[in-house]
Amino acid sequence: MGSVMMTGIEIRLLTDRDAAAYWHLRLEALEREPQSFGESAAEHRLTTVESAVERLAANPDENFVFGAFHAGQLVGMAGFFRYQIAQARHKGRVWGVYVRENCRGQGVGRALLAALLERVKTCPGVEQVTLTVVSGQAAAYALYRSFGFEPYGLEPRGLKVADRYFDNEHMVLQLLTALNSTHREPAR
Ligand SMILES: CC(C)(COP(=O)(O)OP(=O)(O)OC[C@H]1O[C@@H](n2cnc3c(N)ncnc32)[C@H](O)[C@@H]1OP(=O)(O)O)[C@@H](O)C(=O)NCCC(=O)NCCS
């Protein structure tokens, strides 16, 4: 991606060897930005690094996490999974997008999402990608819009963090836009 202006940042797929770093960055994300994610920090603390090893190793073609490294330290991440049930296998989902605060505004999030979407495009049969962003998260929303994600619905009170509600903006990126109108079955 042309606008990526970063020195000393490496973007690569996480493997099971990155599980501990991934587990800790995920905890930081949930602790610092609880309104941006469905899982709570308390829930995450109940999981183990071993479960992260399994997650990262399970099916890296269709279920993967990209990481951004600065001086060998994991400072950002972006996850993807493909739905496995037969009639939803044309879809995947982006989750867990997070960049450590002191690394923001330098193109790290953009580079993570670009790498993720490049890999998604190599998954045969994946036609659309969805994600959810909390309403009012201007940086994340602008980032997703710039990759072509379109909002398709606002879910009022989609997240409840302690006693506060947050609306969810649901977004979709069509990878095969040409299919849209031509291959739809007529309504019965
Ligand atoms: C969203 C997030 C990952 C962006 O990471 P980042 O490394 O700062 O993003 P980048 O520097 O690559 O910027 C990418 C784009 O985001 C948008 N953006 C970034 N910071 C912004 C800000 N403060 N205000 C508005 N838009 C902003 C811009 O469109 C920018 O593109 P541009 O630089 O070409 O204009 C980061 O802000 C973050 O971790 N936020 C908290 C967690 C979160 O909201 N995650 C998303 C959950 S759905």
The ligand as an SDF file (V2000), in Angstrom:
LIG
                    3D

 48 50  0  0  0  0  0  0  0  0999 V2000
   -8.1670    1.8700   14.5780 C   0  0  0  0  0  0  0  0  0  0  0  0
   -6.6760    1.7280   14.7900 C   0  0  0  0  0  0  0  0  0  0  0  0
   -6.3030    0.2550   14.6760 C   0  0  0  0  0  0  0  0  0  0  0  0
   -5.9420    2.4990   13.6850 C   0  0  0  0  0  0  0  0  0  0  0  0
   -4.5600    2.2280   13.8060 O   0  0  0  0  0  0  0  0  0  0  0  0
   -3.4320    3.2960   13.3170 P   0  0  0  0  0  0  0  0  0  0  0  0
   -2.1620    2.5660   13.2050 O   0  0  0  0  0  0  0  0  0  0  0  0
   -3.4600    4.4980   14.1570 O   0  0  0  0  0  0  0  0  0  0  0  0
   -4.0100    3.6550   11.8680 O   0  0  0  0  0  0  0  0  0  0  0  0
   -3.1920    4.2880   10.6560 P   0  0  0  0  0  0  0  0  0  0  0  0
   -2.1410    5.2320   11.1540 O   0  0  0  0  0  0  0  0  0  0  0  0
   -2.7670    3.1930    9.7430 O   0  0  0  0  0  0  0  0  0  0  0  0
   -4.3280    5.1230    9.9400 O   0  0  0  0  0  0  0  0  0  0  0  0
   -5.1930    4.4730    9.0550 C   0  0  0  0  0  0  0  0  0  0  0  0
   -6.3820    5.3460    8.7710 C   0  0  0  0  0  0  0  0  0  0  0  0
   -7.1920    5.4380    9.9210 O   0  0  0  0  0  0  0  0  0  0  0  0
   -7.7920    6.7310    9.9470 C   0  0  0  0  0  0  0  0  0  0  0  0
   -7.3380    7.3960   11.1610 N   0  0  0  0  0  0  0  0  0  0  0  0
   -6.2530    7.1000   11.9110 C   0  0  0  0  0  0  0  0  0  0  0  0
   -6.2090    7.8810   12.9930 N   0  0  0  0  0  0  0  0  0  0  0  0
   -7.3030    8.6800   12.9120 C   0  0  0  0  0  0  0  0  0  0  0  0
   -7.8450    9.6820   13.7530 C   0  0  0  0  0  0  0  0  0  0  0  0
   -7.2330   10.0260   14.8960 N   0  0  0  0  0  0  0  0  0  0  0  0
   -9.0010   10.2770   13.3800 N   0  0  0  0  0  0  0  0  0  0  0  0
   -9.6230    9.9280   12.2330 C   0  0  0  0  0  0  0  0  0  0  0  0
   -9.1530    8.9650   11.3970 N   0  0  0  0  0  0  0  0  0  0  0  0
   -8.0150    8.3750   11.7360 C   0  0  0  0  0  0  0  0  0  0  0  0
   -7.3490    7.4460    8.7040 C   0  0  0  0  0  0  0  0  0  0  0  0
   -8.2970    7.1730    7.6780 O   0  0  0  0  0  0  0  0  0  0  0  0
   -6.0460    6.7560    8.4050 C   0  0  0  0  0  0  0  0  0  0  0  0
   -5.7180    6.8060    7.0630 O   0  0  0  0  0  0  0  0  0  0  0  0
   -4.7880    8.0040    6.4820 P   0  0  0  0  0  0  0  0  0  0  0  0
   -3.6080    8.1020    7.4000 O   0  0  0  0  0  0  0  0  0  0  0  0
   -4.4370    7.5310    5.1170 O   0  0  0  0  0  0  0  0  0  0  0  0
   -5.6570    9.1950    6.5170 O   0  0  0  0  0  0  0  0  0  0  0  0
   -6.2160    2.3000   16.1660 C   0  0  0  0  0  0  0  0  0  0  0  0
   -6.6650    3.6300   16.2490 O   0  0  0  0  0  0  0  0  0  0  0  0
   -6.7270    1.5290   17.3530 C   0  0  0  0  0  0  0  0  0  0  0  0
   -6.1360    0.5260   17.7590 O   0  0  0  0  0  0  0  0  0  0  0  0
   -7.8520    1.9780   17.9590 N   0  0  0  0  0  0  0  0  0  0  0  0
   -8.4100    1.3710   19.1550 C   0  0  0  0  0  0  0  0  0  0  0  0
   -8.9950    0.0070   18.8900 C   0  0  0  0  0  0  0  0  0  0  0  0
  -10.0740    0.0250   17.8310 C   0  0  0  0  0  0  0  0  0  0  0  0
  -10.8780    0.9170   17.7360 O   0  0  0  0  0  0  0  0  0  0  0  0
  -10.0570   -1.0420   17.0380 N   0  0  0  0  0  0  0  0  0  0  0  0
  -11.0280   -1.2410   16.0050 C   0  0  0  0  0  0  0  0  0  0  0  0
  -12.0260   -2.2110   16.4870 C   0  0  0  0  0  0  0  0  0  0  0  0
  -13.2780   -2.4610   15.2250 S   0  0  0  0  0  0  0  0  0  0  0  0
  1  2  1  0
  2  3  1  0
  2  4  1  0
  2 36  1  0
  4  5  1  0
  5  6  1  0
  6  7  2  0
  6  8  1  0
  6  9  1  0
  9 10  1  0
 10 11  2  0
 10 12  1  0
 10 13  1  0
 13 14  1  0
 14 15  1  0
 15 16  1  0
 15 30  1  0
 16 17  1  0
 17 18  1  0
 17 28  1  0
 18 19  1  0
 18 27  1  0
 19 20  2  0
 20 21  1  0
 21 22  1  0
 21 27  2  0
 22 23  1  0
 22 24  2  0
 24 25  1  0
 25 26  2  0
 26 27  1  0
 28 29  1  0
 28 30  1  0
 30 31  1  0
 31 32  1  0
 32 33  2  0
 32 34  1  0
 32 35  1  0
 36 37  1  0
 36 38  1  0
 38 39  2  0
 38 40  1  0
 40 41  1  0
 41 42  1  0
 42 43  1  0
 43 44  2  0
 43 45  1  0
 45 46  1  0
 46 47  1  0
 47 48  1  0
M  END
$$$$
